[in-house]
Amino acid sequence: MPLGEELMKNGVRVMVAYFDYKDGEYRSYANERLLFAANYELNISGLETDKSFRTQFKSLFRQPEAGHKETSKC
C-alpha cells in the first residue's frame, strides 16, 4: 500500500489486477485496503463470466497447441 499511495501522490495511476477464487480451503483475493488505495482494480476472474470479455479472457489463457513446445524467454 505505501508504494501505491506514494506513486499516486506523484501522479502515477495504480491498478491492482487480481484473481478472486475459492478452491476448497484455498482462497485468492485482493486485500480491501490495497484496492481502496489504487486508482483502478481488475478482477481477472470476473472477466471469465462477463460475456463482453469472454473471447479476450480465453485468448489470455489459451493452451499450447499439441506437439508445440513452448519456450520461455527471460
MODELLER restraints for C-alpha pairs under 7 A, 6 or more apart:
rsr = mdl.restraints
at = mdl.atoms
rsr.add(forms.Gaussian(group=physical.xy_distance, feature=features.Distance(at['CA:1:A'], at['CA:34:A']), mean=5.63, stdev=0.5))
rsr.add(forms.Gaussian(group=physical.xy_distance, feature=features.Distance(at['CA:1:A'], at['CA:37:A']), mean=6.54, stdev=0.5))
rsr.add(forms.Gaussian(group=physical.xy_distance, feature=features.Distance(at['CA:4:A'], at['CA:14:A']), mean=6.32, stdev=0.5))
rsr.add(forms.Gaussian(group=physical.xy_distance, feature=features.Distance(at['CA:4:A'], at['CA:37:A']), mean=6.65, stdev=0.5))
rsr.add(forms.Gaussian(group=physical.xy_distance, feature=features.Distance(at['CA:4:A'], at['CA:38:A']), mean=6.47, stdev=0.5))
rsr.add(forms.Gaussian(group=physical.xy_distance, feature=features.Distance(at['CA:5:A'], at['CA:37:A']), mean=6.22, stdev=0.5))
rsr.add(forms.Gaussian(group=physical.xy_distance, feature=features.Distance(at['CA:8:A'], at['CA:14:A']), mean=6.73, stdev=0.5))
rsr.add(forms.Gaussian(group=physical.xy_distance, feature=features.Distance(at['CA:13:A'], at['CA:39:A']), mean=6.04, stdev=0.5))
rsr.add(forms.Gaussian(group=physical.xy_distance, feature=features.Distance(at['CA:14:A'], at['CA:38:A']), mean=5.17, stdev=0.5))
rsr.add(forms.Gaussian(group=physical.xy_distance, feature=features.Distance(at['CA:14:A'], at['CA:39:A']), mean=5.28, stdev=0.5))
rsr.add(forms.Gaussian(group=physical.xy_distance, feature=features.Distance(at['CA:14:A'], at['CA:40:A']), mean=6.34, stdev=0.5))
rsr.add(forms.Gaussian(group=physical.xy_distance, feature=features.Distance(at['CA:15:A'], at['CA:38:A']), mean=5.79, stdev=0.5))
rsr.add(forms.Gaussian(group=physical.xy_distance, feature=features.Distance(at['CA:15:A'], at['CA:39:A']), mean=5.99, stdev=0.5))
rsr.add(forms.Gaussian(group=physical.xy_distance, feature=features.Distance(at['CA:15:A'], at['CA:40:A']), mean=4.51, stdev=0.5))
rsr.add(forms.Gaussian(group=physical.xy_distance, feature=features.Distance(at['CA:15:A'], at['CA:41:A']), mean=5.39, stdev=0.5))
rsr.add(forms.Gaussian(group=physical.xy_distance, feature=features.Distance(at['CA:16:A'], at['CA:35:A']), mean=6.63, stdev=0.5))
rsr.add(forms.Gaussian(group=physical.xy_distance, feature=features.Distance(at['CA:16:A'], at['CA:38:A']), mean=6.60, stdev=0.5))
rsr.add(forms.Gaussian(group=physical.xy_distance, feature=features.Distance(at['CA:16:A'], at['CA:40:A']), mean=6.36, stdev=0.5))
rsr.add(forms.Gaussian(group=physical.xy_distance, feature=features.Distance(at['CA:16:A'], at['CA:41:A']), mean=4.75, stdev=0.5))
rsr.add(forms.Gaussian(group=physical.xy_distance, feature=features.Distance(at['CA:16:A'], at['CA:42:A']), mean=6.15, stdev=0.5))
rsr.add(forms.Gaussian(group=physical.xy_distance, feature=features.Distance(at['CA:17:A'], at['CA:41:A']), mean=5.86, stdev=0.5))
rsr.add(forms.Gaussian(group=physical.xy_distance, feature=features.Distance(at['CA:17:A'], at['CA:42:A']), mean=4.56, stdev=0.5))
rsr.add(forms.Gaussian(group=physical.xy_distance, feature=features.Distance(at['CA:17:A'], at['CA:43:A']), mean=6.00, stdev=0.5))
rsr.add(forms.Gaussian(group=physical.xy_distance, feature=features.Distance(at['CA:17:A'], at['CA:44:A']), mean=6.61, stdev=0.5))
rsr.add(forms.Gaussian(group=physical.xy_distance, feature=features.Distance(at['CA:18:A'], at['CA:29:A']), mean=6.66, stdev=0.5))
rsr.add(forms.Gaussian(group=physical.xy_distance, feature=features.Distance(at['CA:18:A'], at['CA:30:A']), mean=6.20, stdev=0.5))
rsr.add(forms.Gaussian(group=physical.xy_distance, feature=features.Distance(at['CA:18:A'], at['CA:42:A']), mean=6.31, stdev=0.5))
rsr.add(forms.Gaussian(group=physical.xy_distance, feature=features.Distance(at['CA:18:A'], at['CA:43:A']), mean=5.21, stdev=0.5))
rsr.add(forms.Gaussian(group=physical.xy_distance, feature=features.Distance(at['CA:18:A'], at['CA:44:A']), mean=5.79, stdev=0.5))
rsr.add(forms.Gaussian(group=physical.xy_distance, feature=features.Distance(at['CA:19:A'], at['CA:28:A']), mean=6.33, stdev=0.5))
rsr.add(forms.Gaussian(group=physical.xy_distance, feature=features.Distance(at['CA:19:A'], at['CA:29:A']), mean=6.07, stdev=0.5))
rsr.add(forms.Gaussian(group=physical.xy_distance, feature=features.Distance(at['CA:19:A'], at['CA:43:A']), mean=5.75, stdev=0.5))
rsr.add(forms.Gaussian(group=physical.xy_distance, feature=features.Distance(at['CA:19:A'], at['CA:44:A']), mean=5.28, stdev=0.5))
rsr.add(forms.Gaussian(group=physical.xy_distance, feature=features.Distance(at['CA:19:A'], at['CA:45:A']), mean=5.13, stdev=0.5))
rsr.add(forms.Gaussian(group=physical.xy_distance, feature=features.Distance(at['CA:20:A'], at['CA:28:A']), mean=5.23, stdev=0.5))
rsr.add(forms.Gaussian(group=physical.xy_distance, feature=features.Distance(at['CA:20:A'], at['CA:29:A']), mean=4.53, stdev=0.5))
rsr.add(forms.Gaussian(group=physical.xy_distance, feature=features.Distance(at['CA:20:A'], at['CA:43:A']), mean=6.53, stdev=0.5))
rsr.add(forms.Gaussian(group=physical.xy_distance, feature=features.Distance(at['CA:20:A'], at['CA:45:A']), mean=5.78, stdev=0.5))
rsr.add(forms.Gaussian(group=physical.xy_distance, feature=features.Distance(at['CA:21:A'], at['CA:27:A']), mean=5.78, stdev=0.5))
rsr.add(forms.Gaussian(group=physical.xy_distance, feature=features.Distance(at['CA:21:A'], at['CA:28:A']), mean=5.37, stdev=0.5))
rsr.add(forms.Gaussian(group=physical.xy_distance, feature=features.Distance(at['CA:21:A'], at['CA:29:A']), mean=6.82, stdev=0.5))
rsr.add(forms.Gaussian(group=physical.xy_distance, feature=features.Distance(at['CA:22:A'], at['CA:28:A']), mean=6.39, stdev=0.5))
rsr.add(forms.Gaussian(group=physical.xy_distance, feature=features.Distance(at['CA:35:A'], at['CA:41:A']), mean=6.38, stdev=0.5))
rsr.add(forms.Gaussian(group=physical.xy_distance, feature=features.Distance(at['CA:47:A'], at['CA:53:A']), mean=5.68, stdev=0.5))
rsr.add(forms.Gaussian(group=physical.xy_distance, feature=features.Distance(at['CA:47:A'], at['CA:54:A']), mean=6.60, stdev=0.5))
rsr.add(forms.Gaussian(group=physical.xy_distance, feature=features.Distance(at['CA:47:A'], at['CA:57:A']), mean=6.27, stdev=0.5))
rsr.add(forms.Gaussian(group=physical.xy_distance, feature=features.Distance(at['CA:48:A'], at['CA:54:A']), mean=5.55, stdev=0.5))
rsr.add(forms.Gaussian(group=physical.xy_distance, feature=features.Distance(at['CA:48:A'], at['CA:57:A']), mean=5.92, stdev=0.5))
rsr.add(forms.Gaussian(group=physical.xy_distance, feature=features.Distance(at['CA:64:A'], at['CA:70:A']), mean=6.97, stdev=0.5))
